[in-house]
Amino acid sequence: MSFLILYLVHFIVYKYSMIKLNVYEAKTHLSQYLHRLEQGETIILCRRNTPIAEIRPLPRPRSEKRPIELAKDQWKITKKFFQPLPPKLLNAFRGK
């Protein structure tokens, strides 16, 4: 029951928090809506009030470099890893 309530709340928030625009309004006020996209909002683009596309902001690139060696010393690569695969497994990859 709680899953259903959570799903309904998610659906209502998702559906009604988006901006819905007809093509003419989007073309007329594009710079204004680009600013709102940068803030993380989603836009539903409509033709004659019928949704045709969803415009979302792209994920922002990392501002700092990714840490190196996060999993160092947590697992080891054995010599078996570098050996050729068995013929039966190779044939499976080739569809035989």
Gaussian input, Z-matrix of N, CA and C with variables (Angstrom, degrees):
# hf/3-21g

backbone

0 1
 N
 C     1     B1
 C     2     B2     1     A1
 N     3     B3     2     A2     1     D1
 C     4     B4     3     A3     2     D2
 C     5     B5     4     A4     3     D3
 N     6     B6     5     A5     4     D4
 C     7     B7     6     A6     5     D5
 C     8     B8     7     A7     6     D6
 N     9     B9     8     A8     7     D7
 C    10    B10     9     A9     8     D8
 C    11    B11    10    A10     9     D9
 N    12    B12    11    A11    10    D10
 C    13    B13    12    A12    11    D11
 C    14    B14    13    A13    12    D12
 N    15    B15    14    A14    13    D13
 C    16    B16    15    A15    14    D14
 C    17    B17    16    A16    15    D15
 N    18    B18    17    A17    16    D16
 C    19    B19    18    A18    17    D17
 C    20    B20    19    A19    18    D18
 N    21    B21    20    A20    19    D19
 C    22    B22    21    A21    20    D20
 C    23    B23    22    A22    21    D21
 N    24    B24    23    A23    22    D22
 C    25    B25    24    A24    23    D23
 C    26    B26    25    A25    24    D24
 N    27    B27    26    A26    25    D25
 C    28    B28    27    A27    26    D26
 C    29    B29    28    A28    27    D27
 N    30    B30    29    A29    28    D28
 C    31    B31    30    A30    29    D29
 C    32    B32    31    A31    30    D30
 N    33    B33    32    A32    31    D31
 C    34    B34    33    A33    32    D32
 C    35    B35    34    A34    33    D33
 N    36    B36    35    A35    34    D34
 C    37    B37    36    A36    35    D35
 C    38    B38    37    A37    36    D36
 N    39    B39    38    A38    37    D37
 C    40    B40    39    A39    38    D38
 C    41    B41    40    A40    39    D39
 N    42    B42    41    A41    40    D40
 C    43    B43    42    A42    41    D41
 C    44    B44    43    A43    42    D42
 N    45    B45    44    A44    43    D43
 C    46    B46    45    A45    44    D44
 C    47    B47    46    A46    45    D45
 N    48    B48    47    A47    46    D46
 C    49    B49    48    A48    47    D47
 C    50    B50    49    A49    48    D48
 N    51    B51    50    A50    49    D49
 C    52    B52    51    A51    50    D50
 C    53    B53    52    A52    51    D51
 N    54    B54    53    A53    52    D52
 C    55    B55    54    A54    53    D53
 C    56    B56    55    A55    54    D54
 N    57    B57    56    A56    55    D55
 C    58    B58    57    A57    56    D56
 C    59    B59    58    A58    57    D57
 N    60    B60    59    A59    58    D58
 C    61    B61    60    A60    59    D59
 C    62    B62    61    A61    60    D60
 N    63    B63    62    A62    61    D61
 C    64    B64    63    A63    62    D62
 C    65    B65    64    A64    63    D63
 N    66    B66    65    A65    64    D64
 C    67    B67    66    A66    65    D65
 C    68    B68    67    A67    66    D66
 N    69    B69    68    A68    67    D67
 C    70    B70    69    A69    68    D68
 C    71    B71    70    A70    69    D69
 N    72    B72    71    A71    70    D70
 C    73    B73    72    A72    71    D71
 C    74    B74    73    A73    72    D72
 N    75    B75    74    A74    73    D73
 C    76    B76    75    A75    74    D74
 C    77    B77    76    A76    75    D75
 N    78    B78    77    A77    76    D76
 C    79    B79    78    A78    77    D77
 C    80    B80    79    A79    78    D78
 N    81    B81    80    A80    79    D79
 C    82    B82    81    A81    80    D80
 C    83    B83    82    A82    81    D81
 N    84    B84    83    A83    82    D82
 C    85    B85    84    A84    83    D83
 C    86    B86    85    A85    84    D84
 N    87    B87    86    A86    85    D85
 C    88    B88    87    A87    86    D86
 C    89    B89    88    A88    87    D87
 N    90    B90    89    A89    88    D88
 C    91    B91    90    A90    89    D89
 C    92    B92    91    A91    90    D90
 N    93    B93    92    A92    91    D91
 C    94    B94    93    A93    92    D92
 C    95    B95    94    A94    93    D93
 N    96    B96    95    A95    94    D94
 C    97    B97    96    A96    95    D95
 C    98    B98    97    A97    96    D96
 N    99    B99    98    A98    97    D97
 C   100   B100    99    A99    98    D98
 C   101   B101   100   A100    99    D99
 N   102   B102   101   A101   100   D100
 C   103   B103   102   A102   101   D101
 C   104   B104   103   A103   102   D102
 N   105   B105   104   A104   103   D103
 C   106   B106   105   A105   104   D104
 C   107   B107   106   A106   105   D105
 N   108   B108   107   A107   106   D106
 C   109   B109   108   A108   107   D107
 C   110   B110   109   A109   108   D108
 N   111   B111   110   A110   109   D109
 C   112   B112   111   A111   110   D110
 C   113   B113   112   A112   111   D111
 N   114   B114   113   A113   112   D112
 C   115   B115   114   A114   113   D113
 C   116   B116   115   A115   114   D114
 N   117   B117   116   A116   115   D115
 C   118   B118   117   A117   116   D116
 C   119   B119   118   A118   117   D117
 N   120   B120   119   A119   118   D118
 C   121   B121   120   A120   119   D119
 C   122   B122   121   A121   120   D120
 N   123   B123   122   A122   121   D121
 C   124   B124   123   A123   122   D122
 C   125   B125   124   A124   123   D123
 N   126   B126   125   A125   124   D124
 C   127   B127   126   A126   125   D125
 C   128   B128   127   A127   126   D126
 N   129   B129   128   A128   127   D127
 C   130   B130   129   A129   128   D128
 C   131   B131   130   A130   129   D129
 N   132   B132   131   A131   130   D130
 C   133   B133   132   A132   131   D131
 C   134   B134   133   A133   132   D132
 N   135   B135   134   A134   133   D133
 C   136   B136   135   A135   134   D134
 C   137   B137   136   A136   135   D135
 N   138   B138   137   A137   136   D136
 C   139   B139   138   A138   137   D137
 C   140   B140   139   A139   138   D138
 N   141   B141   140   A140   139   D139
 C   142   B142   141   A141   140   D140
 C   143   B143   142   A142   141   D141
 N   144   B144   143   A143   142   D142
 C   145   B145   144   A144   143   D143
 C   146   B146   145   A145   144   D144
 N   147   B147   146   A146   145   D145
 C   148   B148   147   A147   146   D146
 C   149   B149   148   A148   147   D147
 N   150   B150   149   A149   148   D148
 C   151   B151   150   A150   149   D149
 C   152   B152   151   A151   150   D150
 N   153   B153   152   A152   151   D151
 C   154   B154   153   A153   152   D152
 C   155   B155   154   A154   153   D153
 N   156   B156   155   A155   154   D154
 C   157   B157   156   A156   155   D155
 C   158   B158   157   A157   156   D156
 N   159   B159   158   A158   157   D157
 C   160   B160   159   A159   158   D158
 C   161   B161   160   A160   159   D159
 N   162   B162   161   A161   160   D160
 C   163   B163   162   A162   161   D161
 C   164   B164   163   A163   162   D162
 N   165   B165   164   A164   163   D163
 C   166   B166   165   A165   164   D164
 C   167   B167   166   A166   165   D165
 N   168   B168   167   A167   166   D166
 C   169   B169   168   A168   167   D167
 C   170   B170   169   A169   168   D168
 N   171   B171   170   A170   169   D169
 C   172   B172   171   A171   170   D170
 C   173   B173   172   A172   171   D171
 N   174   B174   173   A173   172   D172
 C   175   B175   174   A174   173   D173
 C   176   B176   175   A175   174   D174
 N   177   B177   176   A176   175   D175
 C   178   B178   177   A177   176   D176
 C   179   B179   178   A178   177   D177
 N   180   B180   179   A179   178   D178
 C   181   B181   180   A180   179   D179
 C   182   B182   181   A181   180   D180
 N   183   B183   182   A182   181   D181
 C   184   B184   183   A183   182   D182
 C   185   B185   184   A184   183   D183
 N   186   B186   185   A185   184   D184
 C   187   B187   186   A186   185   D185
 C   188   B188   187   A187   186   D186
 N   189   B189   188   A188   187   D187
 C   190   B190   189   A189   188   D188
 C   191   B191   190   A190   189   D189
 N   192   B192   191   A191   190   D190
 C   193   B193   192   A192   191   D191
 C   194   B194   193   A193   192   D192
 N   195   B195   194   A194   193   D193
 C   196   B196   195   A195   194   D194
 C   197   B197   196   A196   195   D195
 N   198   B198   197   A197   196   D196
 C   199   B199   198   A198   197   D197
 C   200   B200   199   A199   198   D198
 N   201   B201   200   A200   199   D199
 C   202   B202   201   A201   200   D200
 C   203   B203   202   A202   201   D201
 N   204   B204   203   A203   202   D202
 C   205   B205   204   A204   203   D203
 C   206   B206   205   A205   204   D204
 N   207   B207   206   A206   205   D205
 C   208   B208   207   A207   206   D206
 C   209   B209   208   A208   207   D207
 N   210   B210   209   A209   208   D208
 C   211   B211   210   A210   209   D209
 C   212   B212   211   A211   210   D210
 N   213   B213   212   A212   211   D211
 C   214   B214   213   A213   212   D212
 C   215   B215   214   A214   213   D213
 N   216   B216   215   A215   214   D214
 C   217   B217   216   A216   215   D215
 C   218   B218   217   A217   216   D216
 N   219   B219   218   A218   217   D217
 C   220   B220   219   A219   218   D218
 C   221   B221   220   A220   219   D219
 N   222   B222   221   A221   220   D220
 C   223   B223   222   A222   221   D221
 C   224   B224   223   A223   222   D222
 N   225   B225   224   A224   223   D223
 C   226   B226   225   A225   224   D224
 C   227   B227   226   A226   225   D225
 N   228   B228   227   A227   226   D226
 C   229   B229   228   A228   227   D227
 C   230   B230   229   A229   228   D228
 N   231   B231   230   A230   229   D229
 C   232   B232   231   A231   230   D230
 C   233   B233   232   A232   231   D231
 N   234   B234   233   A233   232   D232
 C   235   B235   234   A234   233   D233
 C   236   B236   235   A235   234   D234
 N   237   B237   236   A236   235   D235
 C   238   B238   237   A237   236   D236
 C   239   B239   238   A238   237   D237
 N   240   B240   239   A239   238   D238
 C   241   B241   240   A240   239   D239
 C   242   B242   241   A241   240   D240
 N   243   B243   242   A242   241   D241
 C   244   B244   243   A243   242   D242
 C   245   B245   244   A244   243   D243
 N   246   B246   245   A245   244   D244
 C   247   B247   246   A246   245   D245
 C   248   B248   247   A247   246   D246
 N   249   B249   248   A248   247   D247
 C   250   B250   249   A249   248   D248
 C   251   B251   250   A250   249   D249
 N   252   B252   251   A251   250   D250
 C   253   B253   252   A252   251   D251
 C   254   B254   253   A253   252   D252
 N   255   B255   254   A254   253   D253
 C   256   B256   255   A255   254   D254
 C   257   B257   256   A256   255   D255
 N   258   B258   257   A257   256   D256
 C   259   B259   258   A258   257   D257
 C   260   B260   259   A259   258   D258
 N   261   B261   260   A260   259   D259
 C   262   B262   261   A261   260   D260
 C   263   B263   262   A262   261   D261
 N   264   B264   263   A263   262   D262
 C   265   B265   264   A264   263   D263
 C   266   B266   265   A265   264   D264
 N   267   B267   266   A266   265   D265
 C   268   B268   267   A267   266   D266
 C   269   B269   268   A268   267   D267
 N   270   B270   269   A269   268   D268
 C   271   B271   270   A270   269   D269
 C   272   B272   271   A271   270   D270
 N   273   B273   272   A272   271   D271
 C   274   B274   273   A273   272   D272
 C   275   B275   274   A274   273   D273
 N   276   B276   275   A275   274   D274
 C   277   B277   276   A276   275   D275
 C   278   B278   277   A277   276   D276
 N   279   B279   278   A278   277   D277
 C   280   B280   279   A279   278   D278
 C   281   B281   280   A280   279   D279
 N   282   B282   281   A281   280   D280
 C   283   B283   282   A282   281   D281
 C   284   B284   283   A283   282   D282
 N   285   B285   284   A284   283   D283
 C   286   B286   285   A285   284   D284
 C   287   B287   286   A286   285   D285

   B1=1.4463
   B2=1.5302
   B3=1.3454
   B4=1.4618
   B5=1.5246
   B6=1.3489
   B7=1.4673
   B8=1.5227
   B9=1.3175
   B10=1.4618
   B11=1.5251
   B12=1.3095
   B13=1.4702
   B14=1.5219
   B15=1.3176
   B16=1.4547
   B17=1.5244
   B18=1.3289
   B19=1.4620
   B20=1.5277
   B21=1.3264
   B22=1.4597
   B23=1.5238
   B24=1.3075
   B25=1.4642
   B26=1.5229
   B27=1.3285
   B28=1.4654
   B29=1.5308
   B30=1.3291
   B31=1.4612
   B32=1.5278
   B33=1.3234
   B34=1.4677
   B35=1.5249
   B36=1.3122
   B37=1.4645
   B38=1.5197
   B39=1.3300
   B40=1.4644
   B41=1.5250
   B42=1.3335
   B43=1.4625
   B44=1.5182
   B45=1.3021
   B46=1.4507
   B47=1.5241
   B48=1.3261
   B49=1.4545
   B50=1.5266
   B51=1.3195
   B52=1.4567
   B53=1.5199
   B54=1.3154
   B55=1.4556
   B56=1.5211
   B57=1.3290
   B58=1.4606
   B59=1.5232
   B60=1.3348
   B61=1.4596
   B62=1.5140
   B63=1.3240
   B64=1.4467
   B65=1.5191
   B66=1.3198
   B67=1.4547
   B68=1.5273
   B69=1.3302
   B70=1.4592
   B71=1.5262
   B72=1.3341
   B73=1.4686
   B74=1.5269
   B75=1.3340
   B76=1.4648
   B77=1.5265
   B78=1.3320
   B79=1.4680
   B80=1.5249
   B81=1.3126
   B82=1.4614
   B83=1.5229
   B84=1.3121
   B85=1.4691
   B86=1.5264
   B87=1.3258
   B88=1.4577
   B89=1.5256
   B90=1.3313
   B91=1.4698
   B92=1.5294
   B93=1.3166
   B94=1.4723
   B95=1.5301
   B96=1.3160
   B97=1.4575
   B98=1.5230
   B99=1.3166
   B100=1.4691
   B101=1.5251
   B102=1.3291
   B103=1.4676
   B104=1.5312
   B105=1.3123
   B106=1.4614
   B107=1.5311
   B108=1.3452
   B109=1.4688
   B110=1.5226
   B111=1.3295
   B112=1.4632
   B113=1.5174
   B114=1.3163
   B115=1.4601
   B116=1.5316
   B117=1.3462
   B118=1.4639
   B119=1.5125
   B120=1.3295
   B121=1.4542
   B122=1.5250
   B123=1.3207
   B124=1.4596
   B125=1.5242
   B126=1.3280
   B127=1.4630
   B128=1.5226
   B129=1.3321
   B130=1.4555
   B131=1.5229
   B132=1.3254
   B133=1.4587
   B134=1.5215
   B135=1.3316
   B136=1.4641
   B137=1.5280
   B138=1.3148
   B139=1.4579
   B140=1.5195
   B141=1.3238
   B142=1.4767
   B143=1.5313
   B144=1.3222
   B145=1.4718
   B146=1.5235
   B147=1.3429
   B148=1.4572
   B149=1.5192
   B150=1.3358
   B151=1.4693
   B152=1.5267
   B153=1.3487
   B154=1.4630
   B155=1.5294
   B156=1.3322
   B157=1.4664
   B158=1.5189
   B159=1.3291
   B160=1.4613
   B161=1.5229
   B162=1.3123
   B163=1.4586
   B164=1.5208
   B165=1.3326
   B166=1.4641
   B167=1.5198
   B168=1.3112
   B169=1.4682
   B170=1.5203
   B171=1.3124
   B172=1.4594
   B173=1.5242
   B174=1.3275
   B175=1.4600
   B176=1.5291
   B177=1.2944
   B178=1.4668
   B179=1.5212
   B180=1.3342
   B181=1.4645
   B182=1.5264
   B183=1.3213
   B184=1.4677
   B185=1.5161
   B186=1.3089
   B187=1.4629
   B188=1.5285
   B189=1.3213
   B190=1.4685
   B191=1.5238
   B192=1.3025
   B193=1.4520
   B194=1.5229
   B195=1.3002
   B196=1.4554
   B197=1.5243
   B198=1.3381
   B199=1.4637
   B200=1.5241
   B201=1.3079
   B202=1.4572
   B203=1.5273
   B204=1.3093
   B205=1.4642
   B206=1.5258
   B207=1.3227
   B208=1.4707
   B209=1.5300
   B210=1.3426
   B211=1.4618
   B212=1.5238
   B213=1.3124
   B214=1.4657
   B215=1.5309
   B216=1.3203
   B217=1.4684
   B218=1.5300
   B219=1.3118
   B220=1.4613
   B221=1.5220
   B222=1.3289
   B223=1.4603
   B224=1.5142
   B225=1.3099
   B226=1.4667
   B227=1.5209
   B228=1.3229
   B229=1.4584
   B230=1.5258
   B231=1.3214
   B232=1.4625
   B233=1.5311
   B234=1.3396
   B235=1.4637
   B236=1.5248
   B237=1.3146
   B238=1.4608
   B239=1.5388
   B240=1.2992
   B241=1.4598
   B242=1.5284
   B243=1.3114
   B244=1.4604
   B245=1.5282
   B246=1.3216
   B247=1.4631
   B248=1.5302
   B249=1.3558
   B250=1.4717
   B251=1.5277
   B252=1.3085
   B253=1.4597
   B254=1.5208
   B255=1.3354
   B256=1.4631
   B257=1.5391
   B258=1.3386
   B259=1.4703
   B260=1.5377
   B261=1.3126
   B262=1.4730
   B263=1.5382
   B264=1.3216
   B265=1.4614
   B266=1.5425
   B267=1.3193
   B268=1.4695
   B269=1.5216
   B270=1.3451
   B271=1.4646
   B272=1.5208
   B273=1.3308
   B274=1.4659
   B275=1.5309
   B276=1.3314
   B277=1.4673
   B278=1.5242
   B279=1.3144
   B280=1.4634
   B281=1.5365
   B282=1.3069
   B283=1.4598
   B284=1.5153
   B285=1.3178
   B286=1.4860
   B287=1.4990
   A1=110.95
   A2=116.21
   A3=119.01
   A4=110.67
   A5=116.88
   A6=120.32
   A7=110.23
   A8=116.95
   A9=121.78
   A10=110.99
   A11=116.93
   A12=120.69
   A13=110.10
   A14=116.73
   A15=120.87
   A16=110.92
   A17=117.05
   A18=121.31
   A19=111.04
   A20=117.16
   A21=120.57
   A22=111.75
   A23=117.74
   A24=120.89
   A25=109.80
   A26=116.56
   A27=120.54
   A28=110.14
   A29=117.01
   A30=121.33
   A31=111.44
   A32=117.09
   A33=120.77
   A34=110.66
   A35=117.54
   A36=121.03
   A37=110.03
   A38=117.21
   A39=121.56
   A40=110.94
   A41=115.73
   A42=120.18
   A43=112.62
   A44=118.39
   A45=120.69
   A46=114.41
   A47=118.26
   A48=118.90
   A49=111.88
   A50=117.57
   A51=120.90
   A52=110.59
   A53=114.25
   A54=121.13
   A55=107.14
   A56=117.78
   A57=121.58
   A58=107.98
   A59=115.66
   A60=121.08
   A61=110.67
   A62=115.78
   A63=120.08
   A64=107.88
   A65=117.04
   A66=122.64
   A67=111.33
   A68=118.24
   A69=121.14
   A70=111.22
   A71=116.46
   A72=120.02
   A73=111.21
   A74=116.61
   A75=120.09
   A76=110.47
   A77=117.45
   A78=120.34
   A79=110.91
   A80=117.29
   A81=121.38
   A82=112.34
   A83=118.22
   A84=122.93
   A85=112.18
   A86=117.68
   A87=121.72
   A88=112.93
   A89=118.09
   A90=119.74
   A91=111.82
   A92=117.14
   A93=120.49
   A94=110.18
   A95=116.57
   A96=119.57
   A97=112.17
   A98=117.66
   A99=119.92
   A100=110.22
   A101=115.99
   A102=119.65
   A103=110.22
   A104=117.55
   A105=120.36
   A106=111.16
   A107=116.22
   A108=119.07
   A109=110.91
   A110=116.42
   A111=120.13
   A112=111.78
   A113=117.26
   A114=121.50
   A115=112.09
   A116=116.99
   A117=120.27
   A118=115.29
   A119=118.82
   A120=120.51
   A121=110.86
   A122=115.89
   A123=122.56
   A124=108.50
   A125=116.04
   A126=121.07
   A127=109.18
   A128=115.81
   A129=121.79
   A130=106.13
   A131=116.35
   A132=121.59
   A133=108.29
   A134=115.93
   A135=121.17
   A136=110.89
   A137=114.75
   A138=121.47
   A139=105.70
   A140=115.47
   A141=122.10
   A142=111.12
   A143=115.53
   A144=124.63
   A145=114.16
   A146=117.90
   A147=121.84
   A148=107.96
   A149=118.49
   A150=120.48
   A151=111.68
   A152=115.33
   A153=119.92
   A154=112.12
   A155=117.64
   A156=119.28
   A157=109.79
   A158=114.11
   A159=121.00
   A160=107.12
   A161=116.54
   A162=121.32
   A163=107.84
   A164=115.58
   A165=121.23
   A166=109.88
   A167=116.60
   A168=118.47
   A169=110.34
   A170=115.95
   A171=120.77
   A172=109.50
   A173=117.47
   A174=118.76
   A175=110.10
   A176=115.52
   A177=119.79
   A178=109.89
   A179=116.67
   A180=118.85
   A181=110.68
   A182=115.71
   A183=120.18
   A184=110.16
   A185=116.05
   A186=119.75
   A187=111.24
   A188=116.83
   A189=119.55
   A190=109.09
   A191=115.94
   A192=120.20
   A193=110.27
   A194=114.12
   A195=120.19
   A196=109.88
   A197=118.44
   A198=120.17
   A199=111.52
   A200=115.89
   A201=122.03
   A202=108.87
   A203=115.98
   A204=123.97
   A205=113.77
   A206=116.24
   A207=119.35
   A208=112.26
   A209=116.67
   A210=120.19
   A211=112.38
   A212=116.86
   A213=119.86
   A214=110.10
   A215=114.69
   A216=123.80
   A217=113.67
   A218=119.25
   A219=120.28
   A220=111.74
   A221=118.50
   A222=122.31
   A223=108.91
   A224=114.91
   A225=121.29
   A226=109.47
   A227=116.50
   A228=122.18
   A229=107.14
   A230=115.49
   A231=119.79
   A232=110.14
   A233=116.58
   A234=121.35
   A235=110.94
   A236=117.58
   A237=122.14
   A238=110.97
   A239=117.48
   A240=122.29
   A241=111.05
   A242=117.89
   A243=122.77
   A244=113.28
   A245=117.94
   A246=121.14
   A247=109.82
   A248=117.19
   A249=120.27
   A250=111.21
   A251=115.58
   A252=120.49
   A253=110.05
   A254=118.26
   A255=121.01
   A256=110.21
   A257=117.44
   A258=120.70
   A259=113.72
   A260=116.80
   A261=119.73
   A262=111.03
   A263=117.24
   A264=121.52
   A265=110.88
   A266=116.72
   A267=119.82
   A268=111.36
   A269=116.44
   A270=120.18
   A271=111.73
   A272=116.92
   A273=119.97
   A274=110.74
   A275=117.02
   A276=121.03
   A277=111.12
   A278=116.12
   A279=120.86
   A280=112.57
   A281=117.11
   A282=121.14
   A283=114.17
   A284=117.54
   A285=120.74
   A286=110.76
   D1=-43.22
   D2=-178.68
   D3=-66.52
   D4=-31.24
   D5=176.74
   D6=-63.01
   D7=-41.77
   D8=179.60
   D9=-63.28
   D10=-42.84
   D11=178.58
   D12=-64.10
   D13=-43.74
   D14=178.61
   D15=-62.04
   D16=-42.23
   D17=178.12
   D18=-62.38
   D19=-44.15
   D20=-179.86
   D21=-64.65
   D22=-41.40
   D23=178.17
   D24=-63.38
   D25=-44.06
   D26=178.22
   D27=-60.00
   D28=-45.71
   D29=-178.78
   D30=-61.99
   D31=-45.00
   D32=-178.79
   D33=-65.22
   D34=-45.58
   D35=179.67
   D36=-63.75
   D37=-43.88
   D38=-178.72
   D39=-63.81
   D40=-45.80
   D41=-175.23
   D42=-71.49
   D43=-41.67
   D44=-172.82
   D45=-95.65
   D46=-4.06
   D47=177.70
   D48=-94.69
   D49=-4.59
   D50=179.76
   D51=-86.01
   D52=155.42
   D53=175.41
   D54=-88.08
   D55=131.15
   D56=175.88
   D57=-110.69
   D58=124.08
   D59=-177.19
   D60=-129.08
   D61=142.31
   D62=167.64
   D63=-83.52
   D64=158.10
   D65=-173.99
   D66=-55.65
   D67=-44.00
   D68=-177.96
   D69=-59.38
   D70=-46.00
   D71=-179.20
   D72=-65.65
   D73=-37.16
   D74=178.60
   D75=-64.65
   D76=-41.86
   D77=179.09
   D78=-67.18
   D79=-38.86
   D80=-176.66
   D81=-69.43
   D82=-39.41
   D83=-174.28
   D84=-118.62
   D85=37.29
   D86=-174.00
   D87=-56.95
   D88=-46.05
   D89=-177.00
   D90=-61.95
   D91=-36.52
   D92=178.44
   D93=-64.02
   D94=-42.47
   D95=-177.76
   D96=-75.82
   D97=-28.62
   D98=174.05
   D99=-62.32
   D100=-39.17
   D101=177.40
   D102=-62.25
   D103=-41.32
   D104=-179.90
   D105=-68.71
   D106=-34.24
   D107=174.86
   D108=-62.38
   D109=-41.39
   D110=178.35
   D111=-60.93
   D112=-26.93
   D113=178.93
   D114=-81.43
   D115=-3.81
   D116=175.97
   D117=104.97
   D118=2.61
   D119=-179.68
   D120=-78.48
   D121=157.28
   D122=178.02
   D123=-110.64
   D124=142.68
   D125=-178.60
   D126=-118.53
   D127=133.83
   D128=172.61
   D129=-100.70
   D130=119.76
   D131=-179.77
   D132=-93.52
   D133=128.85
   D134=-175.11
   D135=-120.99
   D136=151.19
   D137=169.48
   D138=-118.97
   D139=116.78
   D140=-176.00
   D141=53.38
   D142=46.90
   D143=178.58
   D144=64.11
   D145=14.91
   D146=174.95
   D147=-107.51
   D148=119.80
   D149=-178.37
   D150=-59.93
   D151=133.37
   D152=178.66
   D153=-125.19
   D154=-20.23
   D155=-178.52
   D156=-157.35
   D157=156.84
   D158=174.92
   D159=-120.21
   D160=128.07
   D161=179.30
   D162=-110.77
   D163=123.37
   D164=-179.40
   D165=-124.54
   D166=153.67
   D167=174.86
   D168=-71.77
   D169=147.62
   D170=175.18
   D171=-75.59
   D172=152.52
   D173=176.32
   D174=-62.08
   D175=142.78
   D176=-179.49
   D177=-74.45
   D178=140.78
   D179=177.52
   D180=-68.14
   D181=157.02
   D182=178.90
   D183=-61.47
   D184=141.32
   D185=177.49
   D186=-90.18
   D187=-24.22
   D188=177.06
   D189=-118.66
   D190=161.30
   D191=179.66
   D192=-68.05
   D193=151.74
   D194=178.76
   D195=-73.47
   D196=135.92
   D197=-179.90
   D198=-63.76
   D199=142.59
   D200=-179.18
   D201=-97.00
   D202=147.71
   D203=175.71
   D204=61.68
   D205=45.21
   D206=178.39
   D207=-64.34
   D208=-35.72
   D209=-176.13
   D210=-105.33
   D211=21.46
   D212=-178.20
   D213=-59.34
   D214=135.55
   D215=178.60
   D216=67.46
   D217=11.66
   D218=177.85
   D219=-93.84
   D220=-19.98
   D221=175.84
   D222=-154.49
   D223=158.38
   D224=-176.96
   D225=-123.57
   D226=146.23
   D227=174.36
   D228=-95.75
   D229=120.59
   D230=-179.66
   D231=-86.28
   D232=168.15
   D233=179.13
   D234=-65.46
   D235=-27.66
   D236=179.68
   D237=-61.70
   D238=-29.89
   D239=179.97
   D240=-58.74
   D241=-35.19
   D242=-175.41
   D243=-88.89
   D244=-5.34
   D245=178.85
   D246=-75.58
   D247=153.18
   D248=178.57
   D249=-60.94
   D250=151.82
   D251=177.99
   D252=-71.26
   D253=152.84
   D254=177.58
   D255=-64.75
   D256=148.77
   D257=-178.13
   D258=-55.83
   D259=-36.75
   D260=-179.80
   D261=-61.46
   D262=-41.42
   D263=179.53
   D264=-71.70
   D265=-39.01
   D266=176.60
   D267=-61.61
   D268=-42.06
   D269=177.79
   D270=-63.47
   D271=-35.30
   D272=177.94
   D273=-64.43
   D274=-39.35
   D275=176.79
   D276=-64.79
   D277=-33.94
   D278=-178.25
   D279=-85.47
   D280=-2.09
   D281=178.47
   D282=79.53
   D283=23.62
   D284=-179.35
   D285=-98.88

